[in-house]
Amino acid sequence: MQQDNSSPKVAAQTSTLADLTAAARRTTGERPPPLVGCSLTLINDHIYLFGGRLVPTRTMVSTLYSLSLRTLEWRLLWPPAEPTTGDESAPTGPAARYFHSAEAWGTKIIVFGGEGYAETEGGAAEAEGDEEEQAPLCTLGDLCIWDTETSKWEFPEPECDEGVEPPAPRYAHLGAVSSVVGEGGEEKSVMLLMGGQDIRNTYLQSMNVLDLNLMRWVKSGQWTKSTGTYRAVATTSKWSVVPGGPLPSATSRSSTTSGRTRGESVSSAGGRSMGSAAAYVMDEKKKDEIRKGLVSGGDEAALGLPKGETLVQLSYSVKPTAENPEPLLLFSNFNFTQVRRDLDLISAPVHPDHPLDATSLSALMSGLTLPPGLRFPTGTIVGRHLLIFGTFLSHAVNNFSIWALDLGESGGVGVLAKVQEKEPLNWMRIDPGSVLSQGSWNRALGWNNSVVVLGDRERDIATDYDHRQTNFTHVAFIDLEAFGVYQPPTQPLPPVAQSFGLLTLSQPFLADFEICCSDGVRLGCSRKLLEDRWTWFRVRLADFKLRAKGMLTAQQKRIDAQAEAEDSESVADDTPPTPVTATTTTNNADRSPTASSEFSNEIRLTPRTLNLPEASPVVQAFLQYLYTLTLCTPHQFDLPVLTSLLVFSKSYEDSNLRALCVHALHETLSSGQWTAAQVYEASTLGGCTALQIRALRILMGGPRNKLRSTPPEPPFPTGTHRAAVSS
């Protein structure tokens, strides 16, 4: 347990940069009124708001709203706009409540408990009028499920396994859904409930686990601490992070073998040698071994690659598995004048036979500053960081505060190793700049690589907190990537498949297509693979086929018309039909209204070749990406090549490649492989604002003599991207 009264300190030199990471917008549509104790749940690109208590009348409601984070429009989902009267089959909804839990499970929202109105002898209590006239309160213990796809409520009544107790009715409790993927690809999910209070405001020291697939309570236990939403948050990650590094028993430097044809040598601009161009040809014995699966994809001899260089693996995200589930993290803070902080790791509750063990991480928390006392904290896990949001009130500062805790390269799964090695877990404040410095910002959620904060920028946060009021007039978006907090991309192919992809690329006899680079080098590859994995090429190829078909049809019509004219006149014509040449094709394509493209003056596509105005090292690195769907060769991690790939991905509309390039630049910036100045220039050329801001923050915060150790090499020259399509 840690204790101090730290308060956030903002460096003056980064305040202007922080303003670039955040923006506030006004919401529209059927906006909810201010509420107390409502729940906010994120599913895909929508926030779902359920329940709560109206501020003016102190009346609890059971309304359900959704906010599209794309359009910022609110919609009222429940009750229906036109309820059916006198129909016994009319849909029913849950009872009004507040301070309940509402967790996302796929496309469903699992609502449990809360405080509501007790039923009277005549049935459900009416909740209108003054507070004195309203029905008495009670704590609820029911389970309600909203299906976002069918827009219907479900009311399951889970049974209990033998020896397992159901959760007692409660409110202001914590909930979290944990999911894993089994060997067959099926997903198993459980929901953990813990803490909360009963109708007498007594803290309940219990934990209960609900198997969401079976709808059964499968586990129950004790939690000896007083836990509730006022001062604690429990969360787990939907993704596991696999750390990067050299791949075992896999060597690459595929740049020496991949994409070579006709015995040519590939050299980069500026004289950087790319190695021998001689294609490696395997003997029949080695080919037979690979066919039989006797040699792994990363075997050096099988790949025909020189020893001493290995494939490089970026960190990537995967779904948690039953063998390596993500644990739950419980953050608590107490005594807001002299803040005490607790951080506990609770073993994943996905296995009914495993106990709910807890490990204290409080002693490992460190950092230049620590989070202040946060009221009603909420949180999430993004990549390798635990994010905590909450209201910070003091005599000097009242604001909405955002903090990130670095869990290490393996995220939550690797935290236990840090406990054994006593490695610190460092806190970092996410500075939203002036966007959240004014107004009443009340609740936050993590969305993609951003924090979404709901509130009203024209109200006062201290006044609203006194009423526990949450507002929904404005939405603020804070970009986390500018602080190095983001979810790494996924890895579609395993390392073995990546190695075999490079092996396939290195064999000239497997190529049926060539890319002609701006420096005259021709790189062989598979046209089918280009068509399957490169959207830009697939669209151009389809357009090329359509034009070719149109030209053949037009030519046939001219021939038929000429033949008819000859037959009707019965006169021999010595002049042969005008052939369709490449020049004619090009002119026709240029005149076609569908040929309007910024790439339509220099890029030339034929059935067997594609002319690209790019240097061969860049095209070669791009082909390695297409064959592996990742960045894994030392050649791709060369700074000029990586920078050019980043620009390439933007020009040729490959969002996956762009995400990988940005991720690689982030990791090299974190590891110190390149200086912040080099990464800043690369991100500027690639148009990556968040990466620019992060590199600039490091530049402004570091010693001047460390701003740049060596001047960055320029990226390879790229074409002007004006193209003409020819046959």
C-alpha atoms as one frame of an Amber mdcrd trajectory, in Angstrom:
protein
   0.000   0.000   0.000   1.323   3.431  -0.937   0.511   6.693   0.750   1.103
  10.306  -0.206  -0.810  13.333  -1.360   0.611  13.693  -4.831  -1.089  15.989
  -7.243  -0.521  16.168 -10.990   2.142  18.565 -12.143   2.111  19.753 -15.718
   5.310  20.779 -17.423   4.940  24.153 -19.073   6.955  23.090 -22.100   4.468
  20.350 -23.058   1.222  22.218 -22.492   0.894  23.318 -26.108   1.652  19.802
 -27.333  -1.050  18.396 -25.056  -3.596  20.649 -26.736  -2.855  18.838 -30.001
  -3.876  15.486 -28.529  -7.414  16.369 -27.433 -10.580  17.827 -28.932 -14.125
  18.401 -27.643 -17.355  18.152 -29.634 -21.042  18.734 -28.895 -23.404  15.785
 -29.134 -26.716  15.836 -30.993 -29.909  13.819 -31.205 -32.030  12.566 -28.294
 -29.561  13.617 -25.644 -30.119  12.118 -22.162 -30.770  14.456 -19.236 -28.166
  14.719 -16.448 -28.186  11.519 -14.407 -26.796  10.058 -11.183 -25.481   6.499
 -10.972 -26.066   5.534 -14.606 -23.888   2.984 -16.413 -21.856   3.505 -19.571
 -20.872   0.527 -21.702 -18.819   0.544 -24.905 -19.589  -1.917 -27.705 -17.808
  -1.368 -31.017 -18.348   2.305 -31.908 -21.309   2.977 -29.599 -21.656   3.963
 -25.958 -24.758   2.575 -24.234 -26.187   4.475 -21.276 -28.612   2.669 -18.987
 -30.558   3.593 -15.876 -29.668   6.255 -13.367 -31.576   8.808 -11.335 -32.891
  12.113 -12.634 -31.242  15.057 -10.896 -34.230  17.447 -10.503 -36.858  14.920
  -9.387 -34.583  12.246  -7.856 -36.592   9.654  -9.796 -34.877   6.484 -11.000
 -35.298   5.491 -14.640 -34.746   2.424 -16.808 -34.088   4.235 -20.062 -31.427
   3.046 -22.488 -29.596   5.399 -24.867 -26.855   4.890 -27.410 -24.257   7.380
 -28.629 -22.507   6.811 -31.947 -18.873   7.839 -31.610 -18.749   8.322 -35.378
 -21.660  10.744 -35.675 -21.954  11.901 -32.003 -25.710  11.397 -32.202 -27.736
  10.138 -29.236 -30.655   7.727 -29.748 -33.282   6.550 -27.278 -33.460   2.751
 -27.517 -35.673   1.944 -24.537 -38.527   2.337 -23.856 -39.783   2.078 -27.438
 -40.940   5.314 -28.992 -44.428   3.893 -29.588 -45.172   1.320 -26.883 -47.909
  -1.181 -27.608 -50.859  -0.936 -25.237 -53.240  -3.760 -24.412 -50.994  -6.379
 -25.992 -49.914  -9.207 -23.728 -46.899  -9.885 -25.955 -45.617  -6.331 -25.651
 -41.907  -6.292 -24.701 -41.007  -5.623 -21.098 -37.931  -3.948 -19.726 -35.940
  -4.048 -16.514 -36.844  -2.200 -13.345 -35.548   1.325 -12.802 -32.226   1.396
 -10.967 -28.960   3.200 -10.369 -25.423   2.305  -9.280 -25.690  -1.060 -11.034
 -23.041  -2.806 -13.135 -23.275  -3.088 -16.920 -20.548  -5.061 -18.699 -19.999
  -5.704 -22.396 -20.133  -9.326 -23.562 -19.699  -9.453 -27.310 -22.672  -7.515
 -28.671 -24.637  -7.820 -25.418 -24.780  -5.778 -22.216 -24.969  -7.698 -18.935
 -26.727  -5.635 -16.232 -26.701  -6.789 -12.623 -28.092  -5.398  -9.389 -28.209
  -1.776  -8.389 -30.549   0.119  -6.130 -34.190   0.418  -7.131 -37.708   0.689
  -5.795 -39.150  -2.013  -3.578 -42.408  -3.626  -4.629 -45.484  -2.821  -2.584
 -48.417  -5.066  -1.841 -50.093  -3.910  -5.008 -47.134  -4.817  -7.184 -44.424
  -2.618  -8.650 -44.081   0.735  -6.961 -44.763   3.975  -8.727 -41.774   6.318
  -8.775 -43.309   9.689  -9.444 -43.865  12.743  -7.356 -41.811  14.072  -4.488
 -39.214  11.952  -2.756 -41.492  11.536   0.278 -44.205   9.993  -1.923 -41.924
   7.527  -3.669 -41.732   3.847  -2.803 -39.043   2.600  -0.410 -35.677   1.636
  -1.847 -34.170  -1.822  -2.091 -31.080  -3.450  -3.513 -31.572  -5.592  -6.603
 -30.045  -8.956  -7.445 -31.507  -9.639 -10.879 -29.734 -10.155 -14.186 -30.800
  -8.330 -17.377 -29.242  -8.633 -20.828 -29.666  -6.168 -23.685 -28.918  -7.545
 -27.148 -27.679  -4.710 -29.359 -28.370  -6.726 -32.517 -32.002  -7.640 -31.794
 -32.754  -4.599 -29.581 -34.482  -6.802 -27.022 -34.139  -7.460 -23.309 -33.500
 -10.918 -21.897 -34.034 -11.944 -18.277 -32.144 -15.166 -17.522 -32.303 -16.781
 -14.099 -28.930 -18.501 -13.641 -28.678 -21.556 -11.454 -25.744 -22.374  -9.177
 -23.237 -25.179  -9.287 -23.097 -27.383  -6.234 -21.559 -25.570  -3.284 -21.667
 -22.170  -5.014 -23.673 -19.324  -3.538 -25.420 -16.766  -5.748 -24.480 -13.110
  -5.255 -26.465 -11.194  -2.690 -28.443  -8.156  -3.898 -26.135  -5.135  -3.979
 -25.395  -1.763  -5.499 -22.235   0.266  -6.225 -20.358  -2.987  -6.844 -17.646
  -3.821  -9.378 -17.999  -6.072 -12.395 -15.691  -7.307 -15.138 -16.040  -9.759
 -18.037 -13.096 -12.024 -18.849 -12.943 -13.963 -22.132 -10.593 -16.586 -23.543
 -10.398 -18.514 -26.811 -10.276 -22.303 -26.646  -8.355 -24.711 -28.849 -11.276
 -25.070 -31.229 -11.684 -21.315 -31.594 -14.756 -21.109 -29.360 -14.879 -18.217
 -26.916 -15.591 -18.710 -23.230 -16.612 -15.733 -21.092 -17.246 -15.257 -17.404
 -18.331 -12.245 -15.362 -16.840 -11.460 -11.958 -18.862  -9.479  -9.417 -17.232
  -8.195  -6.256 -17.839  -5.781  -3.406 -20.644  -3.278  -3.320 -23.105  -2.403
  -0.551 -26.432  -3.677   0.717 -29.516  -1.626   1.589 -27.930  -0.686   4.953
 -24.832   0.642   3.133 -22.724  -2.166   4.553 -19.892  -3.314   2.292 -20.263
  -6.887   1.033 -16.999  -8.807   1.111 -17.717 -11.433  -1.501 -16.877 -12.404
  -5.087 -19.058 -14.343  -7.514 -18.334 -15.715 -10.987 -21.025 -16.228 -13.654
 -20.328 -18.483 -16.643 -21.939 -16.459 -19.420 -21.958 -19.339 -21.901 -23.774
 -21.665 -19.517 -25.582 -18.963 -17.525 -24.597 -20.578 -14.228 -22.918 -19.256
 -11.109 -19.793 -21.407 -11.021 -17.666 -19.861  -8.291 -17.976 -17.806  -5.122
 -15.468 -16.589  -2.576 -14.513 -13.933  -0.078 -12.858 -10.554  -0.613 -11.791
  -9.123   2.708 -11.473  -5.487   1.568 -14.251  -2.894   1.344 -14.638  -2.346
  -2.383 -17.075  -0.223  -4.356 -17.411   2.095  -7.326 -16.806   5.203  -5.214
 -13.108   4.468  -4.799 -12.156   1.383  -6.846 -12.198  -0.061 -10.353 -11.670
  -3.609 -11.644 -10.802  -4.331 -15.257  -9.175  -6.883 -17.517  -7.840  -6.771
 -21.044  -9.609  -8.134 -24.106  -6.211  -8.597 -25.748  -2.916 -10.125 -24.676
   0.365  -8.545 -25.760   3.136 -10.813 -27.036   6.506  -9.057 -26.674   8.746
  -8.644 -29.679  12.323  -9.704 -30.311  14.375 -12.012 -32.544  12.546 -15.170
 -33.558  14.224 -18.381 -32.390  15.804 -20.584 -35.060  14.765 -18.195 -37.790
  17.167 -16.115 -39.827  16.243 -13.708 -42.459  17.982 -10.884 -44.140  15.564
 -11.955 -46.823  16.621  -8.873 -48.709  19.513 -10.928 -50.064  17.240 -13.516
 -51.643  13.675 -12.301 -51.965  12.279 -10.866 -55.133  15.415 -11.457 -57.260
  15.103 -12.213 -60.934  17.554 -12.414 -63.806  20.577 -12.414 -61.498  20.391
  -8.693 -60.817  21.832  -6.981 -57.768  19.675  -4.647 -55.774  21.329  -1.563
 -54.306  19.645   1.208 -52.464  19.972   4.883 -53.101  23.119   6.351 -51.665
  25.150   3.223 -52.314  23.828   1.014 -49.483  24.441  -2.517 -50.719  21.584
  -4.925 -50.477  23.804  -8.008 -50.858  24.181 -10.655 -53.490  21.377 -11.078
 -55.972  22.032 -14.722 -56.711  18.821 -16.605 -56.060  19.148 -19.545 -53.720
  18.100 -22.803 -55.322  17.441 -25.702 -52.954  18.465 -29.196 -53.795  15.752
 -31.788 -54.249  16.398 -33.367 -50.845  15.800 -30.082 -49.035  12.647 -29.424
 -51.072  11.351 -32.871 -50.211  12.020 -32.283 -46.507  10.011 -29.074 -46.567
   7.164 -30.752 -48.432   7.034 -33.424 -45.755   7.131 -30.853 -42.954  10.473
 -32.074 -41.606  12.042 -28.616 -41.609  10.557 -25.652 -39.763   9.756 -22.494
 -41.679  12.485 -20.580 -39.876  15.301 -23.021 -40.639  18.291 -21.174 -42.097
  19.189 -23.846 -44.628  15.612 -24.130 -45.803  15.369 -20.389 -46.325  18.778
 -20.193 -47.956  19.804 -17.242 -45.817  23.188 -16.330 -44.337  23.803 -17.075
 -40.700  24.029 -14.359 -38.099  20.837 -12.469 -38.905  17.404 -13.354 -37.601
  13.820 -12.509 -38.313  12.571  -9.711 -36.076   9.205  -9.911 -34.372   7.318
  -6.801 -33.348   5.132  -7.049 -30.289   1.584  -7.921 -31.314  -1.881  -8.482
 -29.896  -3.683 -11.822 -29.616  -6.906 -12.954 -28.014  -6.302 -14.421 -24.526
  -6.274 -18.205 -24.489  -7.391 -20.690 -21.860  -3.729 -21.519 -21.210  -2.730
 -17.852 -20.802  -5.792 -15.877 -19.681  -5.587 -12.225 -18.769  -5.783 -11.518
 -15.014  -7.988  -8.863 -13.443  -6.455  -5.706 -12.024  -8.138  -3.986  -9.081
  -7.112  -0.393  -8.334  -8.333   1.313  -5.169  -7.620   4.659  -3.530  -8.680
   5.782  -0.052  -8.444   8.771   2.259  -8.324  11.483  -0.378  -6.551  14.024
   1.848  -3.629  11.638   2.471  -4.041   9.335  -0.481  -3.542   5.594  -0.078
  -3.413   3.433  -3.181  -3.826  -0.284  -3.606  -3.229  -2.344  -6.724  -4.137
  -6.037  -6.688  -3.857  -8.704  -9.338  -6.634 -11.311  -9.265  -6.130 -14.548
 -11.156  -8.349 -15.003 -14.208 -11.712 -16.501 -13.160 -12.213 -18.473 -16.372
 -11.357 -21.840 -14.797 -13.963 -22.966 -12.222 -11.482 -25.282 -10.495  -8.867
 -22.567  -9.955  -9.155 -20.369  -6.853  -9.456 -16.600  -7.108  -5.959 -15.806
  -5.869  -4.941 -12.186  -5.288  -1.436 -10.710  -5.398  -0.666  -7.220  -4.126
   1.205  -4.960  -6.554   1.004  -1.863  -4.382   4.678  -1.885  -3.417   5.723
  -1.909  -7.088   3.917   1.307  -8.043   6.384   4.074  -8.854   6.800   7.146
 -11.033   7.767  10.812 -10.943   4.245  11.538  -9.727   1.490   9.217  -8.563
  -2.254   9.495  -9.152  -4.086  11.752  -6.728  -7.292  10.650  -5.028  -9.794
   9.926  -7.802 -13.514   9.815  -7.070 -15.608   7.202  -8.867 -12.652   5.908
 -10.873 -13.131   3.866 -14.026 -10.497   2.197 -16.117  -9.449  -0.048 -18.950
  -6.332  -1.730 -20.314  -4.872  -0.608 -23.640  -1.853  -2.536 -24.861   0.647
  -2.719 -22.017  -0.925   0.086 -19.975  -3.588   0.186 -17.279  -5.610   3.401
 -17.654  -7.410   4.986 -14.712  -9.877   7.894 -15.052 -11.610   9.841 -12.316
 -12.581  13.162 -10.749  -9.831  14.981  -8.844 -10.930  17.609  -6.334  -8.666
  19.708  -4.131  -8.472  23.218  -2.698  -6.357  24.342  -5.657  -7.384  22.129
  -8.588 -10.649  20.544  -9.698 -10.463  18.506 -12.888 -10.926  15.174 -14.582
  -7.682  13.214 -14.392  -6.277  10.433 -16.617  -3.363   8.210 -15.584  -1.536
   5.290 -17.227   0.422   2.519 -15.483   3.023   0.670 -17.565   2.549  -3.062
 -16.932   5.596  -4.113 -18.922   6.195  -5.589 -22.346   3.850  -8.549 -21.739
   0.969  -6.530 -20.306  -1.131  -8.034 -17.529   0.055 -11.599 -18.164   3.656
 -10.651 -17.361   2.968  -8.666 -14.192   3.572 -11.634 -11.877   7.104 -11.918
 -13.232   7.682  -8.315 -12.213   6.552  -9.193  -8.688   9.142 -11.934  -8.473
  11.872  -9.701  -9.875  10.634  -6.655  -7.914  10.580  -4.485 -11.015   8.691
  -1.186 -10.603   5.436  -0.325 -12.344   5.626   3.301 -13.426   2.727   5.759
 -13.468   2.404   8.487 -16.087  -0.128  11.280 -16.276  -1.960  11.704 -19.569
  -2.132  15.456 -20.063  -5.242  16.420 -22.062  -4.196  20.077 -22.222  -6.755
  22.831 -21.958  -9.657  20.732 -23.264 -10.503  19.243 -19.853  -9.240  22.191
 -17.790 -12.653  23.871 -17.932 -16.156  22.484 -17.599 -17.622  19.458 -15.876
 -16.180  16.220 -17.276 -17.580  13.212 -15.469 -17.116   9.766 -17.049 -14.601
   8.219 -19.443 -14.140   5.046 -21.496 -11.369   3.675 -23.659 -12.147   3.500
 -27.387  -9.545   2.154 -29.809  -6.405   4.133 -28.908  -8.300   7.070 -27.422
 -10.064   8.095 -24.241 -13.644   9.313 -24.640 -14.810  11.644 -21.849 -18.448
  12.693 -21.411 -19.468  15.925 -19.741 -20.525  19.519 -20.207 -17.817  22.069
 -20.886 -20.038  24.914 -19.676 -20.700  23.568 -16.165 -18.625  23.360 -12.981
 -17.151  19.982 -12.044 -17.180  20.597  -8.274 -20.848  21.587  -8.269 -21.840
  18.577 -10.337 -19.802  16.241  -8.159 -21.683  17.414  -5.077 -24.821  16.058
  -6.769 -22.976  13.060  -8.305 -24.244  14.368 -11.634 -23.097  13.039 -15.013
 -23.602  15.185 -18.127 -23.810  14.177 -21.776 -23.734  17.445 -23.710 -20.140
  17.239 -24.901 -17.626  14.531 -25.740 -13.855  14.938 -25.509 -11.422  12.689
 -27.371  -7.860  12.287 -26.062  -5.347  10.550 -28.316  -3.341   8.053 -26.264
  -0.870   7.165 -29.006   0.866  10.513 -28.534   1.862   9.223 -25.069   3.019
   5.819 -26.310  -0.202   4.125 -25.154  -1.837   2.032 -27.874  -2.889  -1.497
 -28.740  -0.280  -3.211 -30.951  -1.566  -4.605 -34.264  -2.434  -8.272 -34.552
  -0.249 -10.808 -36.341  -2.297 -12.713 -38.946   0.403 -15.305 -39.709   2.521
 -17.269 -37.229   6.333 -17.106 -37.510   6.486 -20.416 -39.395   4.107 -19.074
 -42.053   6.129 -15.864 -42.260   9.316 -17.844 -42.911   7.647 -19.917 -45.608
   6.320 -16.721 -47.145   9.851 -15.373 -47.445  10.970 -18.750 -48.785   8.289
 -18.578 -51.480   9.289 -15.036 -52.405  12.929 -16.075 -52.778  12.214 -18.628
 -55.527  12.162 -17.109 -59.042  10.433 -20.150 -60.558   7.374 -19.444 -58.364
   6.916 -15.924 -59.801   4.437 -15.208 -62.586   4.474 -11.419 -62.326   7.078
  -8.664 -62.163   7.192  -5.231 -60.586   9.447  -2.834 -62.488  10.986  -0.312
 -60.092  12.110   3.235 -60.798  15.789   2.203 -60.717  15.311  -0.436 -63.418
  15.229  -3.481 -61.138  12.528  -6.059 -61.817  11.223  -8.003 -58.815   9.332
 -11.245 -59.317   6.257 -12.187 -57.304   2.864 -13.878 -57.506   0.087 -11.924
 -59.188  -2.529 -13.943 -57.312  -0.971 -12.955 -53.989  -0.844  -9.300 -55.009
  -4.492  -9.469 -55.965  -5.502 -11.182 -52.707  -3.522  -9.030 -50.263  -3.151
  -5.627 -51.920  -6.458  -3.804 -52.300  -4.990  -1.031 -54.468  -3.631  -3.560
 -56.960  -6.870  -5.570 -56.994  -8.906  -2.481 -57.867  -6.497  -1.433 -60.638
  -6.341  -4.956 -62.016 -10.130  -5.184 -62.157 -10.224  -1.824 -63.893  -7.542
  -3.001 -66.336  -9.548  -6.147 -67.160 -12.665  -4.078 -67.708 -10.837  -1.732
 -70.079  -9.255  -4.618 -71.944 -12.640  -6.255 -72.384 -14.094  -2.977 -73.640
 -11.268  -2.518 -76.139 -11.636  -6.057 -77.453 -15.372  -5.528 -77.865 -14.806
  -2.231 -79.695 -12.191  -3.807 -81.948 -14.509  -6.701 -82.784 -17.288  -4.254
 -83.645 -14.971  -2.406 -86.021 -13.968  -5.664 -87.687 -17.590  -6.764 -88.008
 -18.618  -3.390 -89.421 -15.800  -3.511 -91.941 -16.718  -7.042 -92.958 -20.345
  -6.036 -93.450 -19.265  -3.088 -95.578 -17.093  -5.351 -97.719 -19.913  -7.834
 -98.171 -22.444  -5.188 -99.127 -20.198  -3.496-101.656 -18.639  -6.791-102.838
 -15.419  -4.844-103.268 -12.059  -6.032-101.881 -10.459  -3.537 -99.543  -6.674
  -3.585 -99.547  -6.431  -1.552 -96.327  -6.145  -3.843 -93.248  -7.962  -3.023
 -90.015  -6.211  -0.589 -87.735  -4.613  -2.577 -84.885  -5.077  -1.505 -81.279
  -1.645  -0.485 -80.055  -0.397   0.284 -76.584  -0.416   3.984 -77.477  -4.017
   3.801 -78.604  -4.943   1.975 -75.431  -3.272   4.543 -73.286  -4.994   7.432
 -75.026  -8.377   5.732 -74.734  -7.777   5.094 -71.048  -6.773   8.701 -70.484
  -9.966   9.910 -72.144 -12.141   7.588 -70.092 -13.926   9.376 -67.248 -13.292
   6.377 -64.986  -9.535   6.771 -65.384  -9.328   9.842 -63.141  -6.690   8.907
 -60.618  -3.697  10.645 -59.100  -1.650   7.561 -60.076  -2.701   7.603 -63.753
   0.351   9.101 -65.513   3.369   7.006 -64.443   2.145   3.685 -63.067   1.695
   1.242 -65.933  -0.048  -2.105 -65.617   0.121  -4.986 -68.072  -0.951  -8.624
 -67.640   2.555  -9.567 -66.458   4.178  -6.360 -65.187   3.499  -3.343 -63.021
   5.656  -0.238 -63.311   5.942   1.522 -59.940   7.745   4.839 -59.439   9.418
   3.492 -56.306  12.985   2.433 -55.539  13.614  -1.310 -55.524  14.564  -1.517
 -51.804  11.158  -0.063 -50.921   9.281  -2.367 -53.290  11.287  -5.316 -52.023
  10.351  -4.478 -48.406   6.724  -4.131 -49.476   6.775  -7.558 -51.126   8.218
  -9.033 -47.932   5.290  -7.500 -46.098   2.748  -8.936 -48.543   4.227 -12.412
 -48.199   4.336 -12.281 -44.372   1.641  -9.678 -43.514   4.043  -8.154 -41.013
   7.415  -6.422 -40.720   9.972  -9.058 -39.810  13.185  -8.629 -41.823  16.171
  -6.426 -40.898  15.841  -4.798 -44.298  12.335  -3.551 -43.452  13.586  -2.027
 -40.191  16.242   0.081 -41.891  15.141   3.648 -41.150  15.077   4.983 -44.754
  13.223   1.865 -45.899  10.754   1.998 -43.002  10.105   5.687 -43.606   9.505
   5.064 -47.297   7.175   2.168 -46.446   5.193   4.534 -44.242   4.802   6.988
 -47.133   4.096   4.076 -49.481   1.284   2.788 -47.277  -0.413   6.162 -47.376
  -0.043   6.592 -51.132  -1.248   3.094 -51.963  -3.989   2.917 -49.333  -2.744
   0.048 -47.153  -3.949   0.751 -43.609  -2.506  -2.474 -42.170   0.975  -1.686
 -43.435   0.672   1.839 -42.105  -0.268   0.573 -38.644   2.733  -1.764 -38.641
   5.126   1.006 -39.706   3.848   3.331 -37.002   4.096   0.521 -34.439   7.689
  -0.201 -35.496   8.629   3.475 -35.138   7.037   3.574 -31.683   9.006   0.528
 -30.568  12.301   1.830 -31.895  11.609   5.118 -30.143  10.921   3.322 -26.860
  14.005   1.121 -27.163  16.296   4.015 -28.057  17.372   2.374 -31.325  16.837
   5.680 -33.092  16.766   9.156 -31.662  13.579  11.121 -31.208  14.689  13.527
 -33.920  14.980  10.712 -36.465  11.553   9.334 -35.565  10.087  12.839 -35.684
  11.335  13.387 -39.219  10.088   9.962 -40.303   6.643  10.585 -38.817   6.515
  14.018 -40.445   7.135  12.510 -43.872   4.539   9.832 -43.178   1.920  12.228
 -41.817   1.599  10.532 -38.394   0.572  13.308 -36.020   0.439  11.246 -32.822
   3.910   9.814 -33.412   5.190  13.298 -34.211   3.863  14.623 -30.910   5.386
  11.781 -28.921   8.800  12.240 -30.527   8.596  15.993 -30.008   7.668  15.548
 -26.340  10.768  13.399 -25.879  12.864  15.984 -27.690  11.601  18.802 -25.497
  12.032  16.778 -22.319  15.545  15.464 -23.004  19.003  17.043 -22.768  19.953
  19.153 -25.735  23.099  17.149 -26.378  20.959  14.031 -26.862  18.483  15.456
 -29.324  20.279  13.835 -32.224  23.221  11.475 -32.046  23.560  11.004 -35.835
  21.807  12.722 -38.717  18.990  10.596 -40.103  19.405   9.113 -43.543  16.958
  10.392 -46.134  14.235   8.000 -47.239  14.317   6.552 -50.702  12.881   8.867
 -53.348   9.308   8.111 -54.222   7.518   8.774 -57.442   5.143  11.616 -58.101
   2.418   8.976 -58.288   0.956  10.034 -61.588   0.146   7.024 -63.650  -1.172
   5.791 -66.973  -2.746   2.371 -67.393  -1.704   0.512 -70.521  -2.140  -2.911
 -72.002
